[in-house]
Structures are given as structure tokens and as C-alpha cells.
């Protein structure tokens, strides 16, 4: 077994604190990565607090992982020691069902294996990237370009792909009017993708002080959703709304902003069900859809696109000792736009 250091939550009421555990040995189809950086996702907080479902404790969060490969198994052909690599939200799936065969491992019909707070296929708990090393099957390891700021690449493995995937699936691009609801870790990447794909991008936000930041990211317009006049001015104007908000909000209000046949795409995950009146859909033949992360092939496509177009996340690099305070700031929206842990401070 491989000794590992981490920060873990011992229970839903405990703060994250240092914890040592063991990773499995590197098998013939495995890659070991010395983790350099790990992004801090809002879902990390939800899971250590049991907001969505009962968790497995001790819990080591983190699914936005980048670093260098330190060891490869005997059958590995795609990676070598010294390569930069990344690991996102998945570390395994059945690999044989119809969805896995279509590069949709995130929708594995037998259930995929999450990077943390999950049981692997042998029944052992998985532990995430708030740690110094990880061992992962080759099929779930991603190539990372040497061209990019490695720390700023980390959030692409969740915030990046969560917003890239739906925009690609619904073919959002030139000629479309895209609204991005919420300007946080997910929202700021959605703006970057929308602009890069050629759409006309509007940010919808309750925070007037984010207007300049939205424009700096490339957004063409900014609407304060608490201002009735501004909201009225954009009713019926968007082809797509990408909804990144993880708190309760009024879907009916935002559906009124869509054109006929418009689509509201949910990628944020509020802890409680959202209310939706049938007439909000019926009037205008509108759709509410959802999307998760992308599959491994699509995630690699995104990373290659980033290398080609020099796109990374906007981050604030933090030490491990500041992680609990960072969670408090994250809940207040006090981060532009993603915290990333420097594993050297572990």
C-alpha cells in the first residue's frame, strides 16, 4: 500500500483536518500521480455536510486534480513517468454498457465510480484530491498541456467540463444568444466558453458589483435580476440559459426570458427541489434540461481546446490551513472564481 497525506472530514459536523491513509499499489493498468493542485468545488462542501445524501467518512474531497505521473503500470501505453496529468470527477465505470461505449461514462448504466465519497468496484471507499498522491485506472487519466498554468487548469476538471459539455451538446455558438445565470466557479467558465464558441453572452446576476468582472471575462451584456426594468427589457430574448446556481431560485422568472423553443440548461444543484409551473413551459414550447460533467473523451477534447486557445480558470491559490475559511468565503460568493489548493502546503 502507498502512504498518503490528506485533509479529511471525519463527520458532517467536523472541519477538514490532516489525516493519513493508504492508497492501493499501482496495478498493471494504473497510473500514480503526485498531486500538485486540487480545485475546491462547491460540491465538496455539500458532500462533507451530507447536503445531498449520506456520505462515507472519513471523507477526503477533491475532484479537480492535476499533477505529474510518478509511476505507471506494466500495461500502460498512453502515459509515462513525468507526464502532466489530470483526474476529474470519475475514476472508473463499467466501460461496457451502451453509455460507456458512447464515451458517456458519466452516465454509466451500472453506476460510475466517483473520485471521492464513493465505493470503488471492489467495495473500498474512494478518496479525492485534497491529498498528495492518487492511483487511478489509465482510462480515467487525462493529458494536460505543458503550455497552461497548471494550478488554473485544475478547475477545468469539474467547473470547466460541467459547462463545456452542455454548450457543446446543444451546439451553442454563432448566432445564438446565451444567458449565463450566476457568475461563480461554473458561471465564469460558461462565459469563457460562450464567447469562445461565438455566442452573444449575457450574464444574469443578483450582484451589481459583478458587472465589470463579467465584462472582463468577455460577456457582452450584464443584467441585474433584482432590477425589474432590466429583466423586463430582456424577456423573450435568449435562445439558451445556462443555469449554474446552486441555491433556490425562481425557474419561472428565467423561463420568461427565453425565446419560443428556448432551452434552460441546469448544471447547478440546489439541495431542495425547484418549483416549476406547467404554463412556464407550455407558453412558448420551452424546455428545462439538465447536464452533468462530460465523459473522458469530451473532457480531453476540452483540455485540448484550452491548450489551443489559452483558456484556463480564474483562481485564488490557497494553503491547506485556509481551507475551512475558504469554504466560508465560497458560501458567501467571496472568490473570483475558484479556490485551488496548493498541495505543497499539505
N, C-alpha and C positions, 0 to 999 in steps of 0.2 A: 504493500500500500504506500501511497505518496502523502507525506505530511503536508497539510495546508493550513494557512492562517487566514482569518476572515474577521468580519464583523457580522454578528448574527443577533436576531431577536429570539430570546428564549421563550417568550409567550406574547400574546397580543397586547399585554399591558406593559411590556418591558421595552426600554430603549435599546437601540442597537449597541452592542458592546463586543470587545475582542472575544474570539472563540476559535479554538483549534480543532481540526478534524482530519479525516483521511480521504483522499481521492483513490479511485481504483488504479491499478497498474495499467500501463499503456499496452493494449492488446494489438493484435496484428492489423486491425482496421481503425485504430485510434490515432489521434493527434493530441499531444500535450502542448498547451500554450502557457507561457509565462505572461500573466495579465499585466498590462501597463496602465490601462484606464478602463473605467466602467461608468457608463452613464447612470443617472438617477432618474427613474421613471415614476410618474405619479402612481402607477400600478404597484410599484414596490411598497409604497405606503399602504395602499388599500389591502394588499395581501398580508403584510405583517400585522395589520389591525383586524383581520378577519372580516373586512367590509363586504366581501363578495361571497365567500364560502369559508368553512373551517380550514385552517392551514395546518401544515406539518411543521412542528417545532422541535428543535431549534431551526430557524429559517435564515438562510443566507440569501438575501435578494440579489438582483442584478442580472439583466439580460441584454445589456448593450456593452459587449465585451470586445476589447481589442488588445493585441499584444504580439509577441513573437513566439514562434514554434521552437520548443526546446527538445522535443523528441517525437519520432514518428514510428508507427508500427511497421512490421516487416512487409505488409502488403500495400502500403501507401504509395500511390503513384502521382497524385496531384500536388503534394506539398513536400517540402524538405525543411530540415532544421535551419533556422534563421529567417524563414519567411515571415512577413507580417500576415496576420490572420485575424478574423473576427468570428464571433459567435453571437447569434441573436436570441430570439425567444424560444427556439426549438433546438433540442439535442438528439431527437430520434422520432421515428414514426414507423408504421408497419412496412412502408415502402413497396407494398404490393397491391393495395386497394386501388380502385379507379381514380380516386383523387390524388393519391401519391404518384400514380403513373402519369397523371397530368400535371405534375410539378406543383400540386396544391397540398403539400404536406401539412400546412396549417389547418386544413380541413380533413385530415386523415380520418377515414371512416371507423377505424379501430381506436382512434384517440392517439394524438401525438404525445410526445414526452416533452414537457416544458423544462426550461433551463433551471428553474428552481421551484420549490413548493409543489413538487410532483413526485410520483414514484416512477422509476425507470422500469424497463420491461422485465427486470429481474426482481422488482419489488423494493428496491433500495431508494431512499429519498434523494432527490437531486438538490444540489447546492449551487448558487449562482456566482456572479462575478464580483461581489464585494469580497474578493479573496485574491490570493496571489498566484494561483495556478488552477487550471481546469483541464480535464481529459474528455474529449468529445469524438464521436464517430466521424470519420473523414467526410461523409456525405453532408454533414451539417456544419462544416467549417467553410468559411468564406475567405477569398483572396482580398487583401487590402492593398491599395496602391501606395508606393513609397512617396508619391507626389503630394499627398494630402497631409494636413495637420492631424496626427494620429488621435490626439485627445478629442478633437472636434469631429472625428469620424464616428466615435463610439455611439452617440445618439442616433445615428443613421440606422443602426441595427434594430431600432424599435420605432422611435418617432419618425424617422425618415421613411422606412418601408411602410408603416401604417398609413401614411398619407400618399406616398408614391403609388402604391398598389391600386387604390380605388380610382385615382385620377387616370391611370393607365387603362384600367378595366373599362371605365366608361368613356374612354377616348377623349378626355377633356383637353382642349387645345385651342388653336387659332380659330377665331370666330365665336368662341364661347364666352359668356360672362359667368365667371366663377366668384362666389362669395365664400370667404373663409370665416367661419364662426368661431371666435376665440383666438387670441394671439399668445399662446404659450409654447410649450415644447413641441406639440404637434402642429399648432397653427402656424408657427413661424416657418416650419418646413413646408407646409402646404402652400404658403405664399411663394416660397422659392420655386417649388415645382410648377405652380400655376404660371408664373412668369416665364420660367424656362420653357414650358410647353406652348407658350404663345397665347394664353388666355388673357382676357381683361379681368384683373383681380381686384376685388373689393374686400376689405376686412370689416367684419361686423363685430363690434366690441361694446361692452358697457363702460369701458375705461377711456375717457377722453385723452388722458395723458399718454396713450399708446399710439396716437395718430402719427407723430413724427417717426416713431420706431417702425410703424407699418410701411410708411413711405420709404424709409431707408432700406427695408427689405425688398422693395420693388413694387409694392402694392400701388395700384393706380388710384384707388379711392378708399375712403375710410368713413364708416357710418357709425355714429353713436346710437346704440339701440335703445337708450333711455330717452332719446330726443324724438318725440312723436313726429315732428316735421321732417326730420331726416329719414325716418322709417317710411313715412307716407310717400316720400319722393322716390323710393326705390321699390315700391310694391309692384309685383308682377314683372320684375326686370331681370332675374337671374335664371340661367339655364341649370346651374348646379349650385348647391350649398354644401360645403364640406364642414360638417359639424364636429368640432374637436372638444366640445365642452364636457367635462366630467361631473358637473353639478346639475341640479334640477333646473330646467328651463322650459319655456313655453313653445312647443313644437308648432302649434297653430300659428303663432306670430310669424315664425320664419317661413312656413309653407306659403303664407300670403305674399312673400317676396319673390316666389318662383313664377316663372312664365308658365303658360299652359304646357303640359307634358314635362315640366321641370322635375328635377330629382334632388332630394335631400339625402345626403350620404352621412350616416352616423358612424364615427370612429371613436368618439369619446364614450365612456361607460359610466354614467351616473349610477350610484348604488341602489337607487329606487326606480321603479318603472316610470316612464314618461307618459303623460296623458296625451291622447290624440283623438280629436273629434272626427268622425267619418266624413263630415262635409268639408273638412280641410283638404281631404284627398279628392273627394268627388268633384268639387268645383275646380275645374282646371286639369282633371286627369293627372294628378300629381303622384309622385312615388316617394316613399320613405324606404331606404335600403340601408344595409349595414355592410361593413367590411372589416376584416381582421388584418393581421400582418400579411405579407406576401410569402410565397413559397421560397425555397432556397434558390432556385434558378432566377426568379424575379428579383430577389434580394441581391444576388450577384450582378444582375443587369443594372440595378440601381447604383451599386458601388462603382461599376464601370462608367456609368453615366456621370457620376460625381467626379471621377478622375478626369474624364474628358472635358467637363465643363467647370471644374474647380468649385464644386458645391460641397459645403460642409455645414454642420450645425453651428449656431452661435452659443457659446458655452461660458460657464464660470467654473474654473478648476478649483476644487476644494480638497482639503485634507480629511482623512478619516475622522479625526477628532471633532470635526464640524458637521458630521452627517446628521445628527439629530436636530441641530439648529437649522440645517439646510431643509429638512422636512418641514419645519415650522414656517420657514420662508416660502417654500414651494406652495404650501396650502394657502398662503396669502397672495400668491402670484408674484412674489418678490424675487424673480430671477429672469434674466434675459439671456437665453431662454431655457437652458438646460444645465443643471449641475452635472459635473463629471468628477468622479473620484480619482485622485492620483494614487495609484496603488503603491508607489514608492513610500507613501506616508503611513502604510499599514504597520 
